[in-house]
Amino acid sequence: MILSFGKKAGAVNENHRGRMTRDGIRIHDEADFAGMHKAGDLAARILDEVAEHVFPGQTTGEIDRIIEERVKAAGAKSATIGYKGYQHASCISVNHVVCHGIPGDKVLKDGDILNVDVTVIADGWFGDTSRMYVAGKLSRKAERLIQVTHDALMKGIEAVKPGNTFGDIGHAIQTFVEGHRMSVVRDFCGHGLGRVFHAPPNVLHYGRAGSGARLEEGMFFTIEPMVNLGRPETKVLADDWTAVTRDKSLSAQFEHSVGVTAQGAEVFTLSPAGKFHPTWG
């Protein structure tokens, strides 16, 4: 889930191990990686299971019901149900919806693309991930958008290593996306997480190389670029949740939760079934 979902700046469990940087970013211990892997794996497995339930004629509300059922069956909790008044186990954003789409009676049509975003709490750790799906046949322009968005996320993850900066992550994503004549959404960003849903830092998906806080081993955060076929501007609808592209162009998003290691990035939310991309598996 992205930052505007209701991150409480500084809402960190002070009894948790590890130290804080001067930028307010928690540095986690080596043992904490296991907790994040467990939560991330659960979230990813649930999204693997969602794939067979995305088809023309399906409703976004039914997909959300299945997700909530899977979370409960795993003995975990949904991080979003009841959070800031939200009442669903996922956000489902269809076509020109950028993020925070509310599941409901909307019926999927052939060719619709959708992002499904899930955050679970397993043993106190937050697993946060999202990926793209297609109902029916994927159009060429939607396929290109999805591929560029996926690859942009991977470019951002490649920039994760101690000594680099958060600006390096954003710069890698922005230059790749704009090189394909698409735009990066500026209004929403990734975030720190761990034993809390949202915490420092803000992980922008655009920016200047070398800017921002330096990456250190033990930092946990999400990278979740939103990419539009048209312009980057968004607006939030009257429900105060749903964000859409102002020009009604298609939008796509992929999200992984990662930890910084001495070697680079350790991804907590890899798809066990290899279904992270809608044309895989």
C-alpha positions as CSV (number, residue, x, y, z in Angstrom):
1,M,0.0,0.0,0.0
2,I,1.2,3.5,-0.8
3,L,2.0,6.3,1.6
4,S,-1.2,8.3,1.3
5,F,-3.2,5.3,2.5
6,G,-2.6,6.8,5.9
7,K,1.0,6.6,7.0
8,K,1.5,8.0,10.5
9,A,4.9,9.6,10.4
10,G,7.0,8.3,13.2
11,A,4.5,5.6,14.2
12,V,7.2,3.1,15.1
13,N,7.2,0.5,17.9
14,E,9.9,2.0,20.2
15,N,10.3,-1.4,22.0
16,H,11.5,-3.0,18.7
17,R,15.1,-3.8,18.3
18,G,17.4,-1.8,16.1
19,R,18.4,1.8,15.8
20,M,17.1,4.8,14.0
21,T,19.1,6.9,11.5
22,R,19.0,10.7,11.8
23,D,16.4,10.7,9.0
24,G,14.1,8.6,11.3
25,I,14.6,5.4,9.3
26,R,14.7,2.2,11.4
27,I,17.7,-0.1,11.0
28,H,16.6,-3.7,11.6
29,D,18.6,-6.6,12.9
30,E,19.5,-9.7,10.8
31,A,16.9,-11.8,12.6
32,D,14.1,-9.4,11.5
33,F,14.5,-10.5,7.9
34,A,12.9,-13.8,8.7
35,G,9.7,-12.1,10.0
36,M,9.5,-10.0,6.9
37,H,10.0,-13.0,4.6
38,K,7.1,-14.8,6.4
39,A,4.7,-11.9,6.0
40,G,5.8,-11.1,2.5
41,D,5.6,-14.7,1.3
42,L,2.0,-14.9,2.6
43,A,0.9,-11.8,0.8
44,A,2.6,-13.0,-2.4
45,R,0.9,-16.5,-2.1
46,I,-2.5,-14.9,-1.7
47,L,-1.9,-12.8,-4.9
48,D,-0.8,-16.0,-6.7
49,E,-4.2,-17.5,-5.8
50,V,-6.0,-14.5,-7.0
51,A,-4.9,-15.0,-10.6
52,E,-7.5,-17.7,-11.4
53,H,-10.3,-15.5,-10.1
54,V,-9.7,-12.6,-12.5
55,F,-11.8,-12.9,-15.6
56,P,-14.5,-11.0,-17.5
57,G,-17.7,-11.0,-15.5
58,Q,-16.0,-11.2,-12.2
59,T,-16.6,-8.4,-9.6
60,T,-13.9,-6.7,-7.7
61,G,-15.9,-7.3,-4.6
62,E,-15.7,-11.0,-5.1
63,I,-11.9,-10.9,-5.6
64,D,-11.6,-8.9,-2.3
65,R,-13.8,-11.5,-0.5
66,I,-11.5,-14.3,-1.7
67,I,-8.5,-12.3,-0.4
68,E,-10.0,-11.8,3.0
69,E,-10.9,-15.5,3.2
70,R,-7.3,-16.5,2.4
71,V,-5.9,-14.1,5.0
72,K,-8.1,-15.5,7.7
73,A,-7.4,-19.1,6.7
74,A,-3.7,-18.4,7.1
75,G,-4.2,-17.2,10.7
76,A,-3.1,-13.7,9.7
77,K,-4.8,-10.3,9.7
78,S,-5.5,-7.8,7.0
79,A,-3.7,-4.5,7.6
80,T,-6.3,-2.5,5.7
81,I,-9.6,-3.6,7.2
82,G,-10.5,-0.9,9.7
83,Y,-7.4,1.2,8.9
84,K,-8.4,4.9,8.7
85,G,-12.0,3.6,8.2
86,Y,-11.2,1.4,5.2
87,Q,-13.3,-1.8,5.1
88,H,-11.6,-4.1,2.6
89,A,-8.7,-6.6,2.5
90,S,-7.3,-5.1,-0.7
91,C,-7.3,-2.2,-3.0
92,I,-8.3,-3.1,-6.6
93,S,-7.5,-0.4,-9.2
94,V,-9.0,-0.9,-12.7
95,N,-7.7,0.7,-15.9
96,H,-7.3,4.5,-15.3
97,V,-7.5,4.1,-11.5
98,V,-4.0,4.7,-10.2
99,C,-4.4,3.4,-6.7
100,H,-6.8,2.9,-3.8
101,G,-9.6,1.5,-5.9
102,I,-12.4,0.3,-3.6
103,P,-13.6,-3.3,-4.3
104,G,-17.3,-3.5,-4.9
105,D,-20.0,-4.3,-7.6
106,K,-17.8,-3.3,-10.5
107,V,-17.9,-6.1,-13.1
108,L,-14.7,-6.7,-15.0
109,K,-14.8,-6.5,-18.8
110,D,-12.7,-8.2,-21.4
111,G,-9.4,-6.4,-21.7
112,D,-9.6,-4.6,-18.3
113,I,-6.3,-4.4,-16.5
114,L,-6.2,-4.2,-12.7
115,N,-3.8,-3.8,-9.8
116,V,-4.5,-5.8,-6.7
117,D,-2.7,-4.5,-3.6
118,V,-2.6,-6.5,-0.4
119,T,-1.0,-6.0,3.0
120,V,-1.1,-8.7,5.7
121,I,0.1,-8.9,9.3
122,A,1.8,-12.2,10.2
123,D,3.3,-12.5,13.7
124,G,3.4,-8.7,13.9
125,W,5.2,-8.2,10.6
126,F,3.7,-6.4,7.6
127,G,3.8,-8.0,4.2
128,D,2.9,-5.5,1.5
129,T,2.8,-6.2,-2.3
130,S,0.8,-5.5,-5.4
131,R,0.8,-6.7,-9.0
132,M,-1.1,-6.4,-12.3
133,Y,-3.7,-8.7,-13.7
134,V,-5.8,-8.8,-16.9
135,A,-9.3,-9.9,-17.4
136,G,-9.5,-11.7,-20.7
137,K,-7.3,-10.6,-23.7
138,L,-4.5,-8.1,-23.0
139,S,-4.4,-5.2,-25.5
140,R,-1.0,-4.3,-27.0
141,K,-0.9,-0.8,-25.4
142,A,-1.8,-2.2,-22.0
143,E,0.8,-5.0,-22.4
144,R,3.4,-2.4,-23.1
145,L,2.4,-0.3,-20.1
146,I,2.5,-3.3,-17.8
147,Q,5.9,-4.4,-19.1
148,V,7.4,-1.0,-18.7
149,T,6.0,-0.6,-15.1
150,H,7.3,-4.0,-14.1
151,D,10.7,-3.3,-15.5
152,A,10.8,0.1,-13.8
153,L,10.3,-1.6,-10.5
154,M,13.2,-3.9,-11.2
155,K,15.4,-1.0,-12.2
156,G,14.5,0.6,-8.8
157,I,15.4,-2.6,-6.9
158,E,18.7,-2.8,-8.8
159,A,19.6,0.6,-7.4
160,V,19.2,-0.7,-3.8
161,K,22.6,-1.2,-2.2
162,P,24.4,0.3,0.8
163,G,25.9,3.7,0.0
164,N,23.4,4.5,-2.7
165,T,20.6,7.0,-2.0
166,F,16.8,7.0,-2.3
167,G,17.3,9.5,-5.0
168,D,19.2,6.8,-7.0
169,I,16.1,4.6,-6.8
170,G,13.8,7.3,-8.0
171,H,16.1,8.4,-10.8
172,A,16.5,4.8,-12.1
173,I,12.7,4.4,-12.3
174,Q,12.0,7.9,-13.8
175,T,14.6,7.7,-16.5
176,F,13.6,4.3,-17.6
177,V,9.8,5.2,-17.7
178,E,10.3,8.5,-19.5
179,G,12.6,6.8,-21.9
180,H,9.6,4.8,-23.0
181,R,7.5,8.0,-23.4
182,M,5.4,7.3,-20.3
183,S,5.1,9.2,-17.0
184,V,5.7,8.4,-13.4
185,V,3.0,9.4,-10.9
186,R,4.3,12.0,-8.4
187,D,1.4,12.2,-5.9
188,F,2.1,8.8,-4.2
189,C,5.2,7.0,-3.1
190,G,6.6,3.9,-1.3
191,H,7.3,3.8,2.4
192,G,9.2,2.2,5.2
193,L,7.5,-0.8,7.0
194,G,8.3,-3.7,9.3
195,R,6.3,-4.0,12.5
196,V,4.4,-1.0,11.4
197,F,2.4,-0.3,8.2
198,H,3.9,3.0,7.2
199,A,7.1,4.6,8.5
200,P,10.0,6.7,7.1
201,P,11.3,6.9,4.5
202,N,9.2,8.3,1.7
203,V,10.4,6.3,-1.4
204,L,9.8,8.5,-4.4
205,H,9.7,7.0,-7.8
206,Y,11.4,10.0,-9.5
207,G,14.2,12.2,-8.5
208,R,17.9,13.2,-8.8
209,A,20.7,10.7,-8.6
210,G,22.7,11.1,-5.4
211,S,19.9,12.9,-3.5
212,G,18.1,11.9,-0.4
213,A,19.0,9.7,2.6
214,R,21.7,7.0,2.1
215,L,20.8,3.4,2.1
216,E,22.0,1.2,5.0
217,E,21.9,-2.5,5.7
218,G,18.7,-3.3,7.7
219,M,16.4,-0.7,6.1
220,F,13.0,-2.1,5.1
221,F,10.7,-0.3,2.6
222,T,8.4,-0.7,-0.4
223,I,9.1,0.3,-4.0
224,E,5.9,0.6,-5.9
225,P,6.0,2.8,-9.0
226,M,2.8,3.9,-10.7
227,V,3.1,4.6,-14.4
228,N,0.7,6.3,-16.7
229,L,0.4,6.0,-20.5
230,G,-0.5,9.7,-20.5
231,R,0.4,12.5,-18.2
232,P,1.4,12.0,-14.5
233,E,-1.3,14.1,-12.8
234,T,-3.9,12.4,-10.7
235,K,-7.1,13.3,-8.8
236,V,-8.9,11.7,-5.8
237,L,-12.6,11.0,-6.3
238,A,-15.4,12.0,-3.9
239,D,-15.0,8.8,-1.9
240,D,-11.6,10.3,-0.6
241,W,-9.8,7.1,-1.6
242,T,-9.9,6.3,-5.3
243,A,-7.1,8.1,-7.2
244,V,-7.4,8.3,-11.0
245,T,-5.5,9.8,-13.9
246,R,-6.7,13.2,-14.7
247,D,-6.5,12.5,-18.5
248,K,-8.1,9.1,-18.1
249,S,-5.1,7.3,-19.5
250,L,-4.3,3.8,-18.4
251,S,-2.2,3.3,-15.3
252,A,-0.3,0.4,-13.9
253,Q,1.6,-0.4,-10.7
254,F,3.8,-3.2,-9.3
255,E,5.1,-3.3,-5.7
256,H,7.7,-5.3,-3.7
257,S,8.8,-5.0,-0.1
258,V,12.5,-5.1,0.2
259,G,15.3,-5.1,2.8
260,V,18.8,-3.7,2.3
261,T,21.7,-6.2,2.6
262,A,25.4,-5.9,2.1
263,Q,24.9,-7.4,-1.4
264,G,21.9,-5.2,-2.4
265,A,18.2,-5.8,-2.1
266,E,16.5,-8.8,-0.6
267,V,12.9,-9.0,-1.9
268,F,10.4,-10.3,0.7
269,T,7.4,-10.6,-1.7
270,L,8.6,-12.8,-4.5
271,S,5.8,-14.8,-6.1
272,P,6.2,-18.5,-5.0
273,A,4.4,-19.6,-8.2
274,G,6.2,-17.2,-10.5
275,K,3.0,-15.3,-11.3
276,F,4.2,-11.8,-10.4
277,H,3.6,-10.7,-14.0
278,P,0.2,-11.3,-15.7
279,T,1.8,-13.0,-18.7
280,W,3.9,-15.4,-16.5
281,G,2.9,-18.8,-15.1
